[in-house]
């Protein structure tokens, strides 16, 4: 689950994720939410931030954006979509330490 992993996310980051994923919540709330829904939390962990987000997601995306931009020069719809991706990458570069994917290992009931 995408979650805030700090309590100090800047307003710009909060506004971005309010638009992109309004259900984002603090990581510390996830175990309680799971328990409320009838799950037992066996373990939890975060993705390795820099490796997972930057090296395996945003860096390759940045390269592909450049290729697609060249292939679709003049296509306003494509440019808008690519601009949104550029903005997401910029947000990660500025504020990415404030969010991450948090995985919960759950067991029903118990």
C-alpha positions, 0 to 999 in steps of 0.5 A, a space after each residue: 500500500 502506498 503510504 506516508 513514511 514520515 510525519 513531515 511531508 511538505 504541502 506540495 507532496 500532500 497536494 500531489 498525492 491527494 490528486 493521484 492517490 487520495 487514499 494514501 495514509 500514514 504507514 503507522 495506520 495500516 496495521 490497525 486498518 488491517 486488524 479492523 478488517 479482520 486480519 492479523 498482521 504477521 509482518 510488514 516492510 517497505 520497498 527499498 526506496 532508492 532502488 525500487 523507486 528510482 533505479 527500477 522505476 523512475 530512471 527507466 521511465 525518464 528514458 522512455 519518456 524521452 523516446 516517446 516524446 520524440 516518437 510523438 512530437 506534436 501530439 498534444 494529448 501525448 505531451 500532456 500525459 508525458 508532462 504528468 509523468 515528468 511531474 511525478 518524477 520531479 515530485 519524487 526527486 524533491 520529496 520521495 523520502 516521505 512516501 513508500 510502498 508498505 507491504 503487510 503480511 496478513 493472515 485472515 482471522 487468527 
